[in-house]
């Protein structure tokens, strides 16, 4: 189980508990009002299947039964996943100490315990666009011990190569018939020299053959390490990308949408929450204008999420926003209402018409952070 998978499981468990608690709190008042339970305590006992006068020990027994069921599943159905997670803790322990820019990544890599490490020899180098060189590594490399590894790290650090970032994600885990555990990690490494004009991007797979030994924290110690399927992209010269600020005064949560509004072949940028459309001139510059242009109608007061697509099947880009909006005159004193609104685009990529509410008022979406579209039912139009 990868680090990301563990985070997803943890979030899922917390979400489940929150949902269960929410259902109880929502249903309890109605149950009390109906006269079925005279106190909140009786209500929850009833929901848990505890009869009046019955000891709370029965509830403890149910919890114990659930925990036992979980234990059995962990030892059978999920045994491989549980073991993968346990072995992965070693990598996570050291990776966590290399996440911040100020962390001494060379020191952590030197401290990582193992027996030998092997890396294939450099093979063919290919010239790519923008002065990028791609080198692939093939064959079986010579194993080196930790002392040789430490010397290699010292040489790299003294040469002025700075490790900007490093990542590990476990992609495979197996235990053979003899009980030997083996993990494979997808690894990426970004390195730059001190002057910032020479960069290396490394993509590789790392095979870890684990020993039965553990460190003082109870984490398994690696045996033989093998780097394979390694590719290095290298470029020398000034950065290709230039950092530029086009719009500095934007609202928090102004998530950009990149789409070619007027079909001129250039990608434009929409910032619905700030009411800005950045029209691409095709030369690396943009012209900023108002996005919502309905006459005498104020733009949405808030937009938490949005998506651009041809929802009306007329060949033009439309914009769907979730937020607060009102179709009355800007001078009207009424408050904008929360809802899902569709703004139809024209052939010039402009939004001149007022937005239309396209979902029931009963659908109260509070600050959704993402929305996507697709033809779910296969009827030829887009669903949300």
N, C-alpha and C positions, 0 to 999 in steps of 0.2 A: 504494500500500500504506500503510495507516494505521500510526501508532505502535504500536498494539496488535497489528496483524498482524505487525510486525517482531519484537515480543517473542515472539509465538507461534512464528514460524519459528525464532528463536534457541533457544527452549526445546525445540522439536521436534528440532533438530539435535543438541543436547546429549543429549536423551533417547535418540536413535537410537544415538549413540556409546556411551552407557552400557549400552544393551541388548546391543549387539554385544559389548562388552567382557565383560559378565556372562555371555553365552552361551559365549564362549571359556573363561572361567575355570571355568564349571560343567562344560563338556564335556571340558576338558583332562585332569583327573585320571583320568576313566574311560577315556579314550583311551590314556593312559600305562599304566594297569593292564592293559589288554587286550593290551599288548605290541606294538601297532602303531607306536608311536613311543617311542624310548628317552630322549629329552630333550624338555623343553618347547619348545626352539628348533625341533627337528624337527617337533613337533606343529603349531606355528603355521605353519611353512613348508609343511607338507602342506595345512593348511587354506587357505592362500593360493594353492595350486597350484604352489608352487615345488618342483621335483624335487630329490632329493639331489644336491649338487654344483653345482646351478644357481646362477648369480650372483644376488645380491639386486637387480641392475639390472632384472630382469624385473618385480619387485614395484614398483619405481619407475615402470616403464613403465605398469603397470596404473593406478597412482595418477594419472599424467599423463593417461592416456586418460579417466579419470573426470572430471578437472578440465576437460579439453577438451570433454567432453560437456556439462558444466554450463555452460561458457562459451557453447556454441552454443545451448543452451536459453534462456539469459538474453538472447541477442541475437535470438531468434525467438519461441518460445512465450511467454516471460515478459518480452518486451521492454517492454511497456506497464507492467507492474508494477514492473520495475526502474527505469524512468524516473520513475514516480510517486513511488517511494521517494526517488530522488535529489532531485527538486524539493522534496519535503516536508521535507527536511533543513533548509531555511531556516526554516520555521515552527517546527520542533522546537528549533532553536538558540535562538530567542528565547523560546519557551514554557517551556523548561527553566529560564529565569531568572525565571519568574513563578510558580513552583509553591509556594514557601514563603511563609508569612504575612508574614514580614518583608521580602520582596522589594519593591522600588519598581516596581510594575507600570506606573505612568504613565511613568517614565523609560525603561523597556524599550519601551513602545509608541511613545514619541517617537523612539527610536533606530531602529526598524524602517524599512528603506529601501524606498521605493516612489516612483512618479511622481504619481499622483492617487488619490483615494478618493472614492467616491460612495455616498450613502445616500438611500433614498426618503424622501419627506416623511411626517410623521405623518398618519395617517388617522383612522378611527373609533375612539373609546374606549368600551368597554363596561364597565358596573358588574357585578361578580361578587359571590359570597358573601364574607363576612368582610372586607368593605371593600376588596376587591382590584379594581383597575382594569386592564383589558387594552387596550393600544393597538397597532393594527396599522399597518404602514407600506406604502404602495403607491406605484406610479409611479416615474418616473425622477428621481433626485435630481441636484443640481448638483455636478459634480466640484470638489473642493478640493485644493490642493497641500499640500505638507508644512508650509509656513509656517502656513497656516490650520489645519492639523491640530494643530500644536504649540500654537497659541493656544487651540483647543478643549480640549485636554488640560489646559492650565494653568487654564482656567476651571473645569473639572470638579474638579480637585484642590483649588483654592482655595475652592470651594463646600463642601468637607468631605465629598465623596463618596469612600468607600473601596472599592476593588476587592477583594472577598474572594476570588474565584476566577475563573479564565478557562480555557476548554478549546477545543481545536481538534482535529477529526477529519476527515481527508480522505475524502470520500464519492464523489468523481468525479475523473477525470483523462482528458484528451484531448489529442491532438496533431493539428492540422489539416493539410490538404494542403500548406500552406506551411511546415510545421514549427514553428508557434507552439504552445507548451504552455500549457494552461489547467487549473487545479485548482479544485475546489469543496470548501470545508471547512464542516462543521457546527460552529457556534460557539456557546458559551454563556458568559454573563457574569453574575456576581452582585455587586451593589453595595449598600452600606449607608451611611447618613450617620454622622457621628462620634458622634452621640447614640444610634445604634442603633434609632431609632424610625421610620425611613423606609427602605424596601428596594425595590430594583429587580432583576428577573430578566429578562435579555435572551436570547432565542433567535433566531439568525439564520443565514443562509448567506453565506459569503464567497467570492466569485469572484476568483481571482488570475490575471491574465494575465502570464505570465513573460517576462522579457527574456532575451537571450543573455549578458548581463553576469554576472560573478561577483564575489563579495567576496574579501577576502584569504584566507578559509578555503576557497575553492572552491565556495561555495554560490551558487545562482542568485539574482539580485536581481529582486524583483517590479516589475512595471510599473504597470498600472492595477488598482485594487481596487474591487470593487463589493459592497456589502452589500444583500441582498435577502431576501424572505420573513421580514422582521423582525417580531417580536412582543415587547412589553415588558409584563411584569406588575409592577404597582406597588402597594404597600400602606404606609399611614402609621398608626402606632399601636404599642402594645406587641406583642411577639411573641405569636402565636396559641398556640404550643406552650410548655408549661411543663416545665422540666427537673426531674425528680423521681427519687430513688433508692429503689426498693422493696426490693431485696435487695443488700446490699453484700458479704456473705460467700459468694461462689460460687467454685467451682473454675475454674482456667484451662481454656479449651476448653468452657465451658458454653454451647454454642450454643442459642439459644432456638427453640422450636417454638410457633407461634401457631395455635391450633385451638379450636373451640367443643366442649369435651368433653361437656357435659351438654345441649347443644342448646337453650340458653335464649336464643340470639340474641347472646350476648356472647363475644368472643374471649378465651380463657384462654391462659396462658403456661406452657410446660413447660420445665424445665431438668433433663433426665435425668442429666447428669453430676454434678449437685449434689443429686439426689433431691428436687426441689422442684416442686410444682404450684401456680401462682398463679391462683386462681379469681377471675374478674372479677365484681365486685358490680354493675357497670353504672353506677356513679357516678364512675368514674375511680380507684377504689381496688380493691385485690386482697387476698384472703385466702390466705396461704401455708400449704400442708400438705405432708406427705410424698407423693411421687408413687408410689413402689412400696410397696404395702401388704400384701403376702403375709405371713401370720402366721408369725413365727419364721424368716423367710427374709431374709437381708441383701440390700440393694439392690445393683446392679452396682457393683463396686469402681472400674471405669473405664468410660466411654462416650465413644468417639471420634466417632461419628456416629449419628444416629437419624432416624426419620421416623414421623409419625402418619397413619394411614389405616385404612379398614375392610378389613383383610386377610381376615377370617373371614366376610365377607358376612352379618353378622347385624344390620347397621344401626348398630353402635356403633363408636366410635373405638378402634383398637388402636394399640399402640406397638411399633415394631421398633427394637432397639438393637444396635449392634456394639460389643463391648467384652468385659470380663472379668466373669464371673458364676458363681455356683454355686447349685444348687437345694437343697443340703443345709442342715441347720439352721445358724443363725448361730453356734452353739457348735462346729460341726464344724471340725476343724483343717485340712481340705483347702484347697488354694488355688483361687481362682476361675479358670475356664478361658476362654480367648479363644474367641469365637464370635459367631454371629448369633442373637439371641434375640427371641422374640415374646411380648409381654405383652398378654393379651386384656383389653379394656375392657368394662365392664358398662353398663347403661342409665343409671347415674348418672355415668358418665364416670370411674369409679374403676378402679384396677388392683389387684385383690385376689388374683389367682392368681399362682403362681410363673411365671417366664418359661420358655418352651419353646425348646430349640435347634432351629432350622429350617434349618440348613445343615450339611453334613458337617464333621467336625473337620479334614478335610484342607484345607478352605478357610480358610487362615490369613491373614486380613486384618489387617494391622498398621497401626493408626492411620489408617484411611480417614477423610477429612475431609468426605465428602458421600455421600449415598445418595438415590436417587429411585425412584419406583414408577410403573408403568403397565402396562396390559394389552397386553403385547408380542405375544402369540400369539393374541389375539382370542378367548380361551375364557371371558371373563367375570370372571376374577379378576385380582388385581394381581400383577405380577412385579417383581423388583428388578433 
